[in-house]
Amino acid sequence: MGLPIAIGPDTRVGPLIDAYPALEDVLISLVPPFARMKDPVVRKAVAKHTTLAQAARLGGIPVQGFVRKLSEAIGQTGPKQDESADGADKPAWVLRGRIAYDLNGDEMLQAGVHPLARVRMCVPNLKPGEIVRLITSFQPEPLIKMMREAGLNVHTEEIVTGQHTTLFGKPDS
């Protein structure tokens, strides 16, 4: 398996399958015409150019549901034990922080905008103690990993079943 990649409407099918080979069968089950991708020639010609948004349209599936199913298939769901709201206290930076940007990832995906791009636009504008809140129907694990690697504080929790709140904060200086 390759490095984790963000799964969103603009993700190309080829690199996604290269990173997560098990998704090929899931993709075919959701979008039966993609069974032709088993042919290496078709796969090379089609998969590297086709986005998940295009695949969802071909399969008649809402984009956000399609992205969520693919994310779930590779285990990008549910809060991590050490970050959940089930009795655990929230980190101090969350309690002290102020929401500077409030984003709805599912609405962005439905509009064809990837939450990763929007979060990346907001982060440089954060002052210490400010937070970007992202609400999604799935846990955005690749985005969480990328933001942690960029040095941001990250906290995620499943508020209600199927609704995840992920907070990204700039560490105090």
C-alpha positions, 0 to 999 in steps of 0.5 A: 500500500502506498502513502495515504491519500485524501479521498475526495471528489477530485481524487483520481481513481488510478492513484487511489487504487494504487494506494488501496488495491482492495478498493478496486472491488468496492469501486466495481460493486458501487459502479459496475461499469468499472469492471472493465478496469480489470483490463490493464489497457482500459485501466491505464487509459481510464483510471488515471484520468477519472475522478471519483466525482465522475465515477459517482455520476457514472454510477448514479451515486451521490458524491458524498455517499460514494466518498464515505463508502470508499473511506469506510472500506479502508477503515477511515471511520470512527473516532480513535480511542484516544481522541473520542468524546466518550468520557474523555476530556477535550484537550486544553487547546480545544477548550481555550480555542475559538472557532475561526473557520467553520466548514461543512465537508459534506456540503463541500464534497457535494459542490465538488470542492475538496475539504483538504483544499479549503482547510489548507487555505484556512490554516495559514490565516490561523492565529495561535488559539484559533481553530478550523472546525470541519464537520463531515459524515466520515473521519477525514483520516488522510487530512488529519494525518497531513495536518498533524505532520504540518505541526497542527493540533488535531482533535476529532470526535463523533458527535452523533453516529455518522457526524464527525467534528474535526478541529485543527488548531495552531499551537500556542507559540 
